[in-house]
Amino acid sequence: MPTRPPSHRSLHSRSAAQRDREHDRRRGSFRQRGYDARWDKARAAYLRQHPLCVMCERAGRQVPATVVDHIRAHRGDQRVFWDQANWQPLCRTHHSSTKQRMERGSEREDVRELFPIPCEHER
């Protein structure tokens, strides 16, 4: 059976792991990006008021939300960060995979209007 030839990077190109580490260094830590004790309290209160993942609900399932997601990326803008109209409750699966895919694919689109990709709760 034929095998795939090895792939090579030029001496000056960076690996994906190197690019990821550099990106993480530039963007700052979780706390440096505004997710502090005040956020922890606001997040907990929001999840008490909105306990279910909105993407799972659209698919007819009731799955507890564990993440408060910023619908539109705040990019450090404190007004956008604290605007609760820009928050939505999501389960970890939808926040960590589905929402990230949506943002990469269509940064400008409002994800509330997009039909969610199935999550692990459907399996």
Jmol script that loads the backbone (N, CA, C; Angstrom):
load data "model"
ATOM      1  N   MET A   1       0.845  -1.171   0.000  1.00  0.00           N
ATOM      2  CA  MET A   1       0.000   0.000   0.000  1.00  0.00           C
ATOM      3  C   MET A   1       0.893   1.237   0.000  1.00  0.00           C
ATOM      4  N   PRO A   2       0.596   2.227  -0.843  1.00  0.00           N
ATOM      5  CA  PRO A   2       1.456   3.416  -0.898  1.00  0.00           C
ATOM      6  C   PRO A   2       1.356   4.211   0.394  1.00  0.00           C
ATOM      7  N   THR A   3       2.429   4.848   0.724  1.00  0.00           N
ATOM      8  CA  THR A   3       2.435   5.695   1.915  1.00  0.00           C
ATOM      9  C   THR A   3       2.579   7.142   1.503  1.00  0.00           C
ATOM     10  N   ARG A   4       2.100   7.982   2.333  1.00  0.00           N
ATOM     11  CA  ARG A   4       2.170   9.411   2.077  1.00  0.00           C
ATOM     12  C   ARG A   4       3.594   9.898   2.306  1.00  0.00           C
ATOM     13  N   PRO A   5       4.128  10.722   1.431  1.00  0.00           N
ATOM     14  CA  PRO A   5       5.482  11.227   1.652  1.00  0.00           C
ATOM     15  C   PRO A   5       5.511  12.142   2.873  1.00  0.00           C
ATOM     16  N   PRO A   6       6.631  12.212   3.551  1.00  0.00           N
ATOM     17  CA  PRO A   6       6.712  13.072   4.727  1.00  0.00           C
ATOM     18  C   PRO A   6       6.551  14.537   4.336  1.00  0.00           C
ATOM     19  N   SER A   7       5.919  15.293   5.196  1.00  0.00           N
ATOM     20  CA  SER A   7       5.789  16.733   4.950  1.00  0.00           C
ATOM     21  C   SER A   7       6.871  17.455   5.737  1.00  0.00           C
ATOM     22  N   HIS A   8       7.337  18.543   5.189  1.00  0.00           N
ATOM     23  CA  HIS A   8       8.421  19.292   5.821  1.00  0.00           C
ATOM     24  C   HIS A   8       8.052  20.757   5.925  1.00  0.00           C
ATOM     25  N   ARG A   9       8.505  21.369   6.978  1.00  0.00           N
ATOM     26  CA  ARG A   9       8.355  22.813   7.135  1.00  0.00           C
ATOM     27  C   ARG A   9       9.683  23.464   6.791  1.00  0.00           C
ATOM     28  N   SER A  10       9.625  24.673   6.284  1.00  0.00           N
ATOM     29  CA  SER A  10      10.874  25.378   6.042  1.00  0.00           C
ATOM     30  C   SER A  10      11.505  25.715   7.392  1.00  0.00           C
ATOM     31  N   LEU A  11      12.763  26.001   7.389  1.00  0.00           N
ATOM     32  CA  LEU A  11      13.472  26.299   8.637  1.00  0.00           C
ATOM     33  C   LEU A  11      12.900  27.507   9.361  1.00  0.00           C
ATOM     34  N   HIS A  12      12.278  28.413   8.620  1.00  0.00           N
ATOM     35  CA  HIS A  12      11.811  29.668   9.223  1.00  0.00           C
ATOM     36  C   HIS A  12      10.335  29.661   9.585  1.00  0.00           C
ATOM     37  N   SER A  13       9.615  28.611   9.240  1.00  0.00           N
ATOM     38  CA  SER A  13       8.195  28.575   9.591  1.00  0.00           C
ATOM     39  C   SER A  13       8.016  27.973  10.985  1.00  0.00           C
ATOM     40  N   ARG A  14       6.923  28.375  11.616  1.00  0.00           N
ATOM     41  CA  ARG A  14       6.644  27.903  12.980  1.00  0.00           C
ATOM     42  C   ARG A  14       5.630  26.776  12.948  1.00  0.00           C
ATOM     43  N   SER A  15       5.699  25.918  13.920  1.00  0.00           N
ATOM     44  CA  SER A  15       4.722  24.835  14.026  1.00  0.00           C
ATOM     45  C   SER A  15       3.419  25.408  14.583  1.00  0.00           C
ATOM     46  N   ALA A  16       2.356  24.640  14.469  1.00  0.00           N
ATOM     47  CA  ALA A  16       1.053  25.065  15.007  1.00  0.00           C
ATOM     48  C   ALA A  16       1.153  25.287  16.513  1.00  0.00           C
ATOM     49  N   ALA A  17       1.880  24.428  17.216  1.00  0.00           N
ATOM     50  CA  ALA A  17       2.035  24.573  18.673  1.00  0.00           C
ATOM     51  C   ALA A  17       2.765  25.870  19.004  1.00  0.00           C
ATOM     52  N   GLN A  18       3.772  26.218  18.231  1.00  0.00           N
ATOM     53  CA  GLN A  18       4.500  27.466  18.474  1.00  0.00           C
ATOM     54  C   GLN A  18       3.592  28.665  18.236  1.00  0.00           C
ATOM     55  N   ARG A  19       2.808  28.625  17.154  1.00  0.00           N
ATOM     56  CA  ARG A  19       1.884  29.733  16.873  1.00  0.00           C
ATOM     57  C   ARG A  19       0.860  29.872  17.986  1.00  0.00           C
ATOM     58  N   ASP A  20       0.339  28.750  18.490  1.00  0.00           N
ATOM     59  CA  ASP A  20      -0.637  28.793  19.577  1.00  0.00           C
ATOM     60  C   ASP A  20      -0.038  29.387  20.841  1.00  0.00           C
ATOM     61  N   ARG A  21       1.176  28.991  21.187  1.00  0.00           N
ATOM     62  CA  ARG A  21       1.829  29.546  22.384  1.00  0.00           C
ATOM     63  C   ARG A  21       2.044  31.055  22.251  1.00  0.00           C
ATOM     64  N   GLU A  22       2.471  31.506  21.080  1.00  0.00           N
ATOM     65  CA  GLU A  22       2.681  32.943  20.861  1.00  0.00           C
ATOM     66  C   GLU A  22       1.367  33.710  20.959  1.00  0.00           C
ATOM     67  N   HIS A  23       0.314  33.137  20.391  1.00  0.00           N
ATOM     68  CA  HIS A  23      -1.001  33.780  20.461  1.00  0.00           C
ATOM     69  C   HIS A  23      -1.456  33.902  21.920  1.00  0.00           C
ATOM     70  N   ASP A  24      -1.328  32.834  22.690  1.00  0.00           N
ATOM     71  CA  ASP A  24      -1.723  32.851  24.097  1.00  0.00           C
ATOM     72  C   ASP A  24      -0.926  33.887  24.876  1.00  0.00           C
ATOM     73  N   ARG A  25       0.365  34.013  24.590  1.00  0.00           N
ATOM     74  CA  ARG A  25       1.200  35.005  25.276  1.00  0.00           C
ATOM     75  C   ARG A  25       0.720  36.422  24.981  1.00  0.00           C
ATOM     76  N   ARG A  26       0.362  36.683  23.720  1.00  0.00           N
ATOM     77  CA  ARG A  26      -0.071  38.033  23.322  1.00  0.00           C
ATOM     78  C   ARG A  26      -1.428  38.399  23.908  1.00  0.00           C
ATOM     79  N   ARG A  27      -2.339  37.443  23.996  1.00  0.00           N
ATOM     80  CA  ARG A  27      -3.698  37.783  24.417  1.00  0.00           C
ATOM     81  C   ARG A  27      -3.835  37.935  25.923  1.00  0.00           C
ATOM     82  N   GLY A  28      -2.904  37.475  26.698  1.00  0.00           N
ATOM     83  CA  GLY A  28      -2.966  37.630  28.142  1.00  0.00           C
ATOM     84  C   GLY A  28      -3.737  36.497  28.802  1.00  0.00           C
ATOM     85  N   SER A  29      -3.643  36.472  30.109  1.00  0.00           N
ATOM     86  CA  SER A  29      -4.300  35.414  30.868  1.00  0.00           C
ATOM     87  C   SER A  29      -5.803  35.677  30.971  1.00  0.00           C
ATOM     88  N   PHE A  30      -6.495  34.682  31.446  1.00  0.00           N
ATOM     89  CA  PHE A  30      -7.929  34.749  31.690  1.00  0.00           C
ATOM     90  C   PHE A  30      -8.259  35.975  32.543  1.00  0.00           C
ATOM     91  N   ARG A  31      -7.557  36.137  33.631  1.00  0.00           N
ATOM     92  CA  ARG A  31      -7.796  37.268  34.543  1.00  0.00           C
ATOM     93  C   ARG A  31      -7.411  38.601  33.901  1.00  0.00           C
ATOM     94  N   GLN A  32      -6.344  38.628  33.129  1.00  0.00           N
ATOM     95  CA  GLN A  32      -5.936  39.864  32.461  1.00  0.00           C
ATOM     96  C   GLN A  32      -6.964  40.309  31.429  1.00  0.00           C
ATOM     97  N   ARG A  33      -7.730  39.373  30.886  1.00  0.00           N
ATOM     98  CA  ARG A  33      -8.744  39.708  29.886  1.00  0.00           C
ATOM     99  C   ARG A  33     -10.068  40.125  30.522  1.00  0.00           C
ATOM    100  N   GLY A  34     -10.124  40.247  31.848  1.00  0.00           N
ATOM    101  CA  GLY A  34     -11.310  40.776  32.514  1.00  0.00           C
ATOM    102  C   GLY A  34     -12.144  39.762  33.260  1.00  0.00           C
ATOM    103  N   TYR A  35     -11.780  38.504  33.219  1.00  0.00           N
ATOM    104  CA  TYR A  35     -12.545  37.478  33.901  1.00  0.00           C
ATOM    105  C   TYR A  35     -12.065  37.356  35.346  1.00  0.00           C
ATOM    106  N   ASP A  36     -12.498  38.315  36.178  1.00  0.00           N
ATOM    107  CA  ASP A  36     -12.044  38.406  37.562  1.00  0.00           C
ATOM    108  C   ASP A  36     -13.167  37.990  38.524  1.00  0.00           C
ATOM    109  N   ALA A  37     -13.011  38.325  39.781  1.00  0.00           N
ATOM    110  CA  ALA A  37     -14.014  37.944  40.788  1.00  0.00           C
ATOM    111  C   ALA A  37     -15.374  38.568  40.472  1.00  0.00           C
ATOM    112  N   ARG A  38     -15.367  39.781  39.957  1.00  0.00           N
ATOM    113  CA  ARG A  38     -16.632  40.430  39.585  1.00  0.00           C
ATOM    114  C   ARG A  38     -17.331  39.620  38.484  1.00  0.00           C
ATOM    115  N   TRP A  39     -16.561  39.141  37.517  1.00  0.00           N
ATOM    116  CA  TRP A  39     -17.117  38.305  36.452  1.00  0.00           C
ATOM    117  C   TRP A  39     -17.662  36.996  37.036  1.00  0.00           C
ATOM    118  N   ASP A  40     -16.912  36.394  37.947  1.00  0.00           N
ATOM    119  CA  ASP A  40     -17.340  35.131  38.552  1.00  0.00           C
ATOM    120  C   ASP A  40     -18.727  35.273  39.179  1.00  0.00           C
ATOM    121  N   LYS A  41     -18.957  36.390  39.890  1.00  0.00           N
ATOM    122  CA  LYS A  41     -20.258  36.632  40.526  1.00  0.00           C
ATOM    123  C   LYS A  41     -21.352  36.867  39.490  1.00  0.00           C
ATOM    124  N   ALA A  42     -21.050  37.691  38.485  1.00  0.00           N
ATOM    125  CA  ALA A  42     -22.033  37.998  37.443  1.00  0.00           C
ATOM    126  C   ALA A  42     -22.382  36.734  36.649  1.00  0.00           C
ATOM    127  N   ARG A  43     -21.382  35.933  36.352  1.00  0.00           N
ATOM    128  CA  ARG A  43     -21.572  34.685  35.623  1.00  0.00           C
ATOM    129  C   ARG A  43     -22.487  33.733  36.405  1.00  0.00           C
ATOM    130  N   ALA A  44     -22.208  33.578  37.697  1.00  0.00           N
ATOM    131  CA  ALA A  44     -23.013  32.680  38.534  1.00  0.00           C
ATOM    132  C   ALA A  44     -24.470  33.158  38.592  1.00  0.00           C
ATOM    133  N   ALA A  45     -24.675  34.461  38.758  1.00  0.00           N
ATOM    134  CA  ALA A  45     -26.035  35.004  38.808  1.00  0.00           C
ATOM    135  C   ALA A  45     -26.749  34.796  37.473  1.00  0.00           C
ATOM    136  N   TYR A  46     -26.058  35.007  36.364  1.00  0.00           N
ATOM    137  CA  TYR A  46     -26.651  34.837  35.045  1.00  0.00           C
ATOM    138  C   TYR A  46     -27.058  33.383  34.814  1.00  0.00           C
ATOM    139  N   LEU A  47     -26.184  32.455  35.219  1.00  0.00           N
ATOM    140  CA  LEU A  47     -26.504  31.041  35.029  1.00  0.00           C
ATOM    141  C   LEU A  47     -27.666  30.588  35.930  1.00  0.00           C
ATOM    142  N   ARG A  48     -27.835  31.230  37.082  1.00  0.00           N
ATOM    143  CA  ARG A  48     -29.004  30.919  37.928  1.00  0.00           C
ATOM    144  C   ARG A  48     -30.285  31.355  37.217  1.00  0.00           C
ATOM    145  N   GLN A  49     -30.231  32.505  36.535  1.00  0.00           N
ATOM    146  CA  GLN A  49     -31.402  33.027  35.824  1.00  0.00           C
ATOM    147  C   GLN A  49     -31.639  32.317  34.486  1.00  0.00           C
ATOM    148  N   HIS A  50     -30.567  31.821  33.865  1.00  0.00           N
ATOM    149  CA  HIS A  50     -30.640  31.173  32.545  1.00  0.00           C
ATOM    150  C   HIS A  50     -29.917  29.827  32.639  1.00  0.00           C
ATOM    151  N   PRO A  51     -30.550  28.816  33.211  1.00  0.00           N
ATOM    152  CA  PRO A  51     -29.847  27.571  33.530  1.00  0.00           C
ATOM    153  C   PRO A  51     -29.621  26.604  32.366  1.00  0.00           C
ATOM    154  N   LEU A  52     -30.257  26.823  31.205  1.00  0.00           N
ATOM    155  CA  LEU A  52     -30.154  25.853  30.116  1.00  0.00           C
ATOM    156  C   LEU A  52     -29.390  26.399  28.916  1.00  0.00           C
ATOM    157  N   CYS A  53     -28.664  25.519  28.249  1.00  0.00           N
ATOM    158  CA  CYS A  53     -27.917  25.861  27.033  1.00  0.00           C
ATOM    159  C   CYS A  53     -28.911  26.245  25.932  1.00  0.00           C
ATOM    160  N   VAL A  54     -28.742  27.435  25.346  1.00  0.00           N
ATOM    161  CA  VAL A  54     -29.683  27.896  24.321  1.00  0.00           C
ATOM    162  C   VAL A  54     -29.585  27.062  23.042  1.00  0.00           C
ATOM    163  N   MET A  55     -28.402  26.576  22.722  1.00  0.00           N
ATOM    164  CA  MET A  55     -28.256  25.772  21.503  1.00  0.00           C
ATOM    165  C   MET A  55     -28.895  24.392  21.675  1.00  0.00           C
ATOM    166  N   CYS A  56     -28.751  23.806  22.836  1.00  0.00           N
ATOM    167  CA  CYS A  56     -29.403  22.517  23.104  1.00  0.00           C
ATOM    168  C   CYS A  56     -30.918  22.690  23.125  1.00  0.00           C
ATOM    169  N   GLU A  57     -31.394  23.792  23.709  1.00  0.00           N
ATOM    170  CA  GLU A  57     -32.839  24.043  23.755  1.00  0.00           C
ATOM    171  C   GLU A  57     -33.428  24.131  22.356  1.00  0.00           C
ATOM    172  N   ARG A  58     -32.704  24.797  21.431  1.00  0.00           N
ATOM    173  CA  ARG A  58     -33.181  24.902  20.057  1.00  0.00           C
ATOM    174  C   ARG A  58     -33.325  23.538  19.401  1.00  0.00           C
ATOM    175  N   ALA A  59     -32.515  22.591  19.856  1.00  0.00           N
ATOM    176  CA  ALA A  59     -32.570  21.229  19.302  1.00  0.00           C
ATOM    177  C   ALA A  59     -33.548  20.351  20.090  1.00  0.00           C
ATOM    178  N   GLY A  60     -34.283  20.950  21.046  1.00  0.00           N
ATOM    179  CA  GLY A  60     -35.289  20.211  21.794  1.00  0.00           C
ATOM    180  C   GLY A  60     -34.768  19.466  23.006  1.00  0.00           C
ATOM    181  N   ARG A  61     -33.571  19.793  23.468  1.00  0.00           N
ATOM    182  CA  ARG A  61     -32.995  19.122  24.643  1.00  0.00           C
ATOM    183  C   ARG A  61     -32.856  20.117  25.793  1.00  0.00           C
ATOM    184  N   GLN A  62     -32.899  19.617  27.004  1.00  0.00           N
ATOM    185  CA  GLN A  62     -32.682  20.452  28.179  1.00  0.00           C
ATOM    186  C   GLN A  62     -31.369  20.035  28.820  1.00  0.00           C
ATOM    187  N   VAL A  63     -30.332  20.810  28.541  1.00  0.00           N
ATOM    188  CA  VAL A  63     -28.988  20.526  29.045  1.00  0.00           C
ATOM    189  C   VAL A  63     -28.534  21.729  29.865  1.00  0.00           C
ATOM    190  N   PRO A  64     -28.010  21.511  31.071  1.00  0.00           N
ATOM    191  CA  PRO A  64     -27.557  22.628  31.891  1.00  0.00           C
ATOM    192  C   PRO A  64     -26.448  23.433  31.210  1.00  0.00           C
ATOM    193  N   ALA A  65     -26.559  24.742  31.320  1.00  0.00           N
ATOM    194  CA  ALA A  65     -25.507  25.629  30.815  1.00  0.00           C
ATOM    195  C   ALA A  65     -24.413  25.718  31.875  1.00  0.00           C
ATOM    196  N   THR A  66     -23.185  25.715  31.442  1.00  0.00           N
ATOM    197  CA  THR A  66     -22.061  25.843  32.363  1.00  0.00           C
ATOM    198  C   THR A  66     -21.176  27.024  32.019  1.00  0.00           C
ATOM    199  N   VAL A  67     -21.444  27.663  30.870  1.00  0.00           N
ATOM    200  CA  VAL A  67     -20.601  28.759  30.377  1.00  0.00           C
ATOM    201  C   VAL A  67     -21.490  29.931  29.996  1.00  0.00           C
ATOM    202  N   VAL A  68     -21.058  31.148  30.346  1.00  0.00           N
ATOM    203  CA  VAL A  68     -21.705  32.356  29.838  1.00  0.00           C
ATOM    204  C   VAL A  68     -20.834  32.836  28.678  1.00  0.00           C
ATOM    205  N   ASP A  69     -21.418  32.815  27.498  1.00  0.00           N
ATOM    206  CA  ASP A  69     -20.695  33.141  26.277  1.00  0.00           C
ATOM    207  C   ASP A  69     -21.002  34.566  25.840  1.00  0.00           C
ATOM    208  N   HIS A  70     -19.985  35.260  25.337  1.00  0.00           N
ATOM    209  CA  HIS A  70     -20.193  36.562  24.707  1.00  0.00           C
ATOM    210  C   HIS A  70     -20.557  36.283  23.255  1.00  0.00           C
ATOM    211  N   ILE A  71     -21.763  36.627  22.855  1.00  0.00           N
ATOM    212  CA  ILE A  71     -22.246  36.351  21.510  1.00  0.00           C
ATOM    213  C   ILE A  71     -21.351  37.040  20.492  1.00  0.00           C
ATOM    214  N   ARG A  72     -21.114  38.307  20.709  1.00  0.00           N
ATOM    215  CA  ARG A  72     -20.181  39.066  19.866  1.00  0.00           C
ATOM    216  C   ARG A  72     -18.918  39.240  20.691  1.00  0.00           C
ATOM    217  N   ALA A  73     -17.780  38.902  20.125  1.00  0.00           N
ATOM    218  CA  ALA A  73     -16.511  38.996  20.853  1.00  0.00           C
ATOM    219  C   ALA A  73     -16.291  40.418  21.366  1.00  0.00           C
ATOM    220  N   HIS A  74     -15.882  40.536  22.620  1.00  0.00           N
ATOM    221  CA  HIS A  74     -15.706  41.871  23.209  1.00  0.00           C
ATOM    222  C   HIS A  74     -14.354  42.481  22.890  1.00  0.00           C
ATOM    223  N   ARG A  75     -13.348  41.673  22.617  1.00  0.00           N
ATOM    224  CA  ARG A  75     -12.005  42.133  22.258  1.00  0.00           C
ATOM    225  C   ARG A  75     -11.479  43.213  23.204  1.00  0.00           C
ATOM    226  N   GLY A  76     -11.783  43.047  24.498  1.00  0.00           N
ATOM    227  CA  GLY A  76     -11.288  43.972  25.512  1.00  0.00           C
ATOM    228  C   GLY A  76     -12.176  45.179  25.770  1.00  0.00           C
ATOM    229  N   ASP A  77     -13.199  45.381  24.976  1.00  0.00           N
ATOM    230  CA  ASP A  77     -14.121  46.509  25.164  1.00  0.00           C
ATOM    231  C   ASP A  77     -15.016  46.198  26.356  1.00  0.00           C
ATOM    232  N   GLN A  78     -14.856  46.945  27.438  1.00  0.00           N
ATOM    233  CA  GLN A  78     -15.588  46.670  28.676  1.00  0.00           C
ATOM    234  C   GLN A  78     -17.094  46.870  28.535  1.00  0.00           C
ATOM    235  N   ARG A  79     -17.538  47.797  27.678  1.00  0.00           N
ATOM    236  CA  ARG A  79     -18.981  47.976  27.475  1.00  0.00           C
ATOM    237  C   ARG A  79     -19.585  46.719  26.852  1.00  0.00           C
ATOM    238  N   VAL A  80     -18.915  46.155  25.874  1.00  0.00           N
ATOM    239  CA  VAL A  80     -19.405  44.927  25.224  1.00  0.00           C
ATOM    240  C   VAL A  80     -19.279  43.750  26.195  1.00  0.00           C
ATOM    241  N   PHE A  81     -18.189  43.712  26.956  1.00  0.00           N
ATOM    242  CA  PHE A  81     -17.946  42.632  27.915  1.00  0.00           C
ATOM    243  C   PHE A  81     -19.081  42.530  28.926  1.00  0.00           C
ATOM    244  N   TRP A  82     -19.532  43.661  29.481  1.00  0.00           N
ATOM    245  CA  TRP A  82     -20.533  43.658  30.553  1.00  0.00           C
ATOM    246  C   TRP A  82     -21.971  43.794  30.062  1.00  0.00           C
ATOM    247  N   ASP A  83     -22.200  43.914  28.772  1.00  0.00           N
ATOM    248  CA  ASP A  83     -23.544  44.032  28.217  1.00  0.00           C
ATOM    249  C   ASP A  83     -24.232  42.665  28.249  1.00  0.00           C
ATOM    250  N   GLN A  84     -25.183  42.490  29.160  1.00  0.00           N
ATOM    251  CA  GLN A  84     -25.842  41.194  29.313  1.00  0.00           C
ATOM    252  C   GLN A  84     -26.675  40.813  28.095  1.00  0.00           C
ATOM    253  N   ALA A  85     -27.049  41.771  27.267  1.00  0.00           N
ATOM    254  CA  ALA A  85     -27.753  41.446  26.027  1.00  0.00           C
ATOM    255  C   ALA A  85     -26.824  40.705  25.066  1.00  0.00           C
ATOM    256  N   ASN A  86     -25.537  40.773  25.329  1.00  0.00           N
ATOM    257  CA  ASN A  86     -24.525  40.106  24.503  1.00  0.00           C
ATOM    258  C   ASN A  86     -24.106  38.758  25.105  1.00  0.00           C
ATOM    259  N   TRP A  87     -24.771  38.311  26.140  1.00  0.00           N
ATOM    260  CA  TRP A  87     -24.432  37.042  26.804  1.00  0.00           C
ATOM    261  C   TRP A  87     -25.439  35.975  26.401  1.00  0.00           C
ATOM    262  N   GLN A  88     -24.979  34.729  26.401  1.00  0.00           N
ATOM    263  CA  GLN A  88     -25.891  33.599  26.224  1.00  0.00           C
ATOM    264  C   GLN A  88     -25.352  32.413  27.012  1.00  0.00           C
ATOM    265  N   PRO A  89     -26.253  31.620  27.597  1.00  0.00           N
ATOM    266  CA  PRO A  89     -25.825  30.434  28.342  1.00  0.00           C
ATOM    267  C   PRO A  89     -25.591  29.270  27.382  1.00  0.00           C
ATOM    268  N   LEU A  90     -24.445  28.607  27.529  1.00  0.00           N
ATOM    269  CA  LEU A  90     -24.116  27.455  26.691  1.00  0.00           C
ATOM    270  C   LEU A  90     -23.572  26.315  27.538  1.00  0.00           C
ATOM    271  N   CYS A  91     -23.727  25.094  27.045  1.00  0.00           N
ATOM    272  CA  CYS A  91     -23.035  23.961  27.663  1.00  0.00           C
ATOM    273  C   CYS A  91     -21.578  24.018  27.198  1.00  0.00           C
ATOM    274  N   ARG A  92     -20.712  23.315  27.866  1.00  0.00           N
ATOM    275  CA  ARG A  92     -19.289  23.349  27.522  1.00  0.00           C
ATOM    276  C   ARG A  92     -19.045  22.885  26.082  1.00  0.00           C
ATOM    277  N   THR A  93     -19.769  21.858  25.647  1.00  0.00           N
ATOM    278  CA  THR A  93     -19.580  21.347  24.290  1.00  0.00           C
ATOM    279  C   THR A  93     -19.865  22.419  23.252  1.00  0.00           C
ATOM    280  N   HIS A  94     -20.995  23.077  23.374  1.00  0.00           N
ATOM    281  CA  HIS A  94     -21.325  24.105  22.386  1.00  0.00           C
ATOM    282  C   HIS A  94     -20.371  25.290  22.461  1.00  0.00           C
ATOM    283  N   HIS A  95     -19.947  25.663  23.630  1.00  0.00           N
ATOM    284  CA  HIS A  95     -19.028  26.793  23.733  1.00  0.00           C
ATOM    285  C   HIS A  95     -17.645  26.445  23.181  1.00  0.00           C
ATOM    286  N   SER A  96     -17.157  25.264  23.497  1.00  0.00           N
ATOM    287  CA  SER A  96     -15.786  24.917  23.148  1.00  0.00           C
ATOM    288  C   SER A  96     -15.611  24.415  21.725  1.00  0.00           C
ATOM    289  N   SER A  97     -16.676  23.963  21.095  1.00  0.00           N
ATOM    290  CA  SER A  97     -16.498  23.459  19.738  1.00  0.00           C
ATOM    291  C   SER A  97     -17.422  24.167  18.747  1.00  0.00           C
ATOM    292  N   THR A  98     -18.706  24.035  18.906  1.00  0.00           N
ATOM    293  CA  THR A  98     -19.649  24.592  17.945  1.00  0.00           C
ATOM    294  C   THR A  98     -19.482  26.095  17.799  1.00  0.00           C
ATOM    295  N   LYS A  99     -19.485  26.810  18.906  1.00  0.00           N
ATOM    296  CA  LYS A  99     -19.386  28.270  18.850  1.00  0.00           C
ATOM    297  C   LYS A  99     -18.045  28.707  18.262  1.00  0.00           C
ATOM    298  N   GLN A 100     -16.961  28.019  18.615  1.00  0.00           N
ATOM    299  CA  GLN A 100     -15.648  28.377  18.082  1.00  0.00           C
ATOM    300  C   GLN A 100     -15.611  28.176  16.562  1.00  0.00           C
ATOM    301  N   ARG A 101     -16.204  27.073  16.095  1.00  0.00           N
ATOM    302  CA  ARG A 101     -16.273  26.824  14.648  1.00  0.00           C
ATOM    303  C   ARG A 101     -17.073  27.918  13.955  1.00  0.00           C
ATOM    304  N   MET A 102     -18.176  28.306  14.562  1.00  0.00           N
ATOM    305  CA  MET A 102     -19.013  29.362  13.979  1.00  0.00           C
ATOM    306  C   MET A 102     -18.244  30.675  13.885  1.00  0.00           C
ATOM    307  N   GLU A 103     -17.518  31.014  14.939  1.00  0.00           N
ATOM    308  CA  GLU A 103     -16.771  32.271  14.943  1.00  0.00           C
ATOM    309  C   GLU A 103     -15.675  32.264  13.889  1.00  0.00           C
ATOM    310  N   ARG A 104     -15.013  31.142  13.729  1.00  0.00           N
ATOM    311  CA  ARG A 104     -13.958  31.065  12.710  1.00  0.00           C
ATOM    312  C   ARG A 104     -14.542  31.129  11.308  1.00  0.00           C
ATOM    313  N   GLY A 105     -15.715  30.529  11.125  1.00  0.00           N
ATOM    314  CA  GLY A 105     -16.306  30.461   9.798  1.00  0.00           C
ATOM    315  C   GLY A 105     -17.039  31.722   9.379  1.00  0.00           C
ATOM    316  N   SER A 106     -17.648  32.393  10.323  1.00  0.00           N
ATOM    317  CA  SER A 106     -18.434  33.589   9.982  1.00  0.00           C
ATOM    318  C   SER A 106     -18.386  34.560  11.154  1.00  0.00           C
ATOM    319  N   GLU A 107     -17.275  35.212  11.307  1.00  0.00           N
ATOM    320  CA  GLU A 107     -17.005  36.098  12.445  1.00  0.00           C
ATOM    321  C   GLU A 107     -18.098  37.142  12.658  1.00  0.00           C
ATOM    322  N   ARG A 108     -18.673  37.662  11.606  1.00  0.00           N
ATOM    323  CA  ARG A 108     -19.606  38.779  11.727  1.00  0.00           C
ATOM    324  C   ARG A 108     -21.052  38.338  11.973  1.00  0.00           C
ATOM    325  N   GLU A 109     -21.366  37.085  11.715  1.00  0.00           N
ATOM    326  CA  GLU A 109     -22.745  36.626  11.842  1.00  0.00           C
ATOM    327  C   GLU A 109     -23.152  36.464  13.304  1.00  0.00           C
ATOM    328  N   ASP A 110     -24.389  36.779  13.606  1.00  0.00           N
ATOM    329  CA  ASP A 110     -24.917  36.592  14.952  1.00  0.00           C
ATOM    330  C   ASP A 110     -25.201  35.110  15.144  1.00  0.00           C
ATOM    331  N   VAL A 111     -24.478  34.468  16.064  1.00  0.00           N
ATOM    332  CA  VAL A 111     -24.603  33.018  16.218  1.00  0.00           C
ATOM    333  C   VAL A 111     -25.972  32.597  16.732  1.00  0.00           C
ATOM    334  N   ARG A 112     -26.739  33.491  17.295  1.00  0.00           N
ATOM    335  CA  ARG A 112     -28.084  33.114  17.732  1.00  0.00           C
ATOM    336  C   ARG A 112     -28.956  32.737  16.541  1.00  0.00           C
ATOM    337  N   GLU A 113     -28.614  33.251  15.362  1.00  0.00           N
ATOM    338  CA  GLU A 113     -29.398  32.977  14.167  1.00  0.00           C
ATOM    339  C   GLU A 113     -28.960  31.699  13.458  1.00  0.00           C
ATOM    340  N   LEU A 114     -27.821  31.159  13.832  1.00  0.00           N
ATOM    341  CA  LEU A 114     -27.310  29.970  13.162  1.00  0.00           C
ATOM    342  C   LEU A 114     -27.842  28.706  13.807  1.00  0.00           C
ATOM    343  N   PHE A 115     -28.126  27.708  13.009  1.00  0.00           N
ATOM    344  CA  PHE A 115     -28.573  26.431  13.555  1.00  0.00           C
ATOM    345  C   PHE A 115     -27.383  25.706  14.144  1.00  0.00           C
ATOM    346  N   PRO A 116     -27.477  25.222  15.371  1.00  0.00           N
ATOM    347  CA  PRO A 116     -26.322  24.603  16.022  1.00  0.00           C
ATOM    348  C   PRO A 116     -25.944  23.251  15.429  1.00  0.00           C
ATOM    349  N   ILE A 117     -24.678  22.969  15.471  1.00  0.00           N
ATOM    350  CA  ILE A 117     -24.156  21.664  15.093  1.00  0.00           C
ATOM    351  C   ILE A 117     -24.436  20.732  16.267  1.00  0.00           C
ATOM    352  N   PRO A 118     -24.795  19.478  16.027  1.00  0.00           N
ATOM    353  CA  PRO A 118     -25.099  18.550  17.130  1.00  0.00           C
ATOM    354  C   PRO A 118     -23.957  18.460  18.150  1.00  0.00           C
ATOM    355  N   CYS A 119     -24.322  18.371  19.397  1.00  0.00           N
ATOM    356  CA  CYS A 119     -23.314  18.267  20.458  1.00  0.00           C
ATOM    357  C   CYS A 119     -23.313  16.868  21.052  1.00  0.00           C
ATOM    358  N   GLU A 120     -22.451  16.637  22.002  1.00  0.00           N
ATOM    359  CA  GLU A 120     -22.298  15.310  22.597  1.00  0.00           C
ATOM    360  C   GLU A 120     -23.561  14.828  23.287  1.00  0.00           C
ATOM    361  N   HIS A 121     -24.474  15.737  23.652  1.00  0.00           N
ATOM    362  CA  HIS A 121     -25.692  15.357  24.360  1.00  0.00           C
ATOM    363  C   HIS A 121     -26.671  14.620  23.450  1.00  0.00           C
ATOM    364  N   GLU A 122     -26.456  14.690  22.124  1.00  0.00           N
ATOM    365  CA  GLU A 122     -27.343  14.006  21.196  1.00  0.00           C
ATOM    366  C   GLU A 122     -26.956  12.565  20.975  1.00  0.00           C
ATOM    367  N   ARG A 123     -25.786  12.196  21.390  1.00  0.00           N
ATOM    368  CA  ARG A 123     -25.283  10.845  21.118  1.00  0.00           C
ATOM    369  C   ARG A 123     -25.827   9.850  22.096  1.00  0.00           C
TER     370      ARG A 123
END
end "model"
wireframe off; spacefill off
backbone 0.3
color backbone group
